[in-house]
């Protein structure tokens, strides 16, 4: 049987690479006739926001699919298989297992790190391999979620959460708090593991690392 966890990981890493390439290529695009970059700063910020949306949608699908395959007892390409809380063989398709995760809701919550860990705990002993990589990066994942919610909803509640989260991580809130501007700027120094010149670069590196830990 072909390794579905391997394909799941490869598909997600492809999405991560595409988001990274979008930001890189569009940022460097030159105007067709004028000696300047093609995008104005506000347009560049929109491009970062679009890339983040695609990145986070991909991560949610990746988390969901991985837990589904592990709950069914499948192994990673490297032979890893976590201990399941339900030892009996699950006689269900992957789609049916995902429907079990959602229960009576239209969709499951996969953008909240704590929700991901709790769901993994329900199916896998000690929530492994989800608990450590998701918990260890939860500050960043939560902040990215707050950025995403402002981009997608622009509600007063989502903006308030982003302001509180920004003040907690950065120590201050910019006069004009824009998700795209935050993504194009350096990440908070209080998160020691961040790597990359911008917050978006750090997000890309973090998701690649998480993928390697979830599917070894």
Order of alpha helices (4+ residues) and beta strands (2+ residues): alpha-alpha-alpha-alpha-alpha-alpha-alpha-alpha-alpha
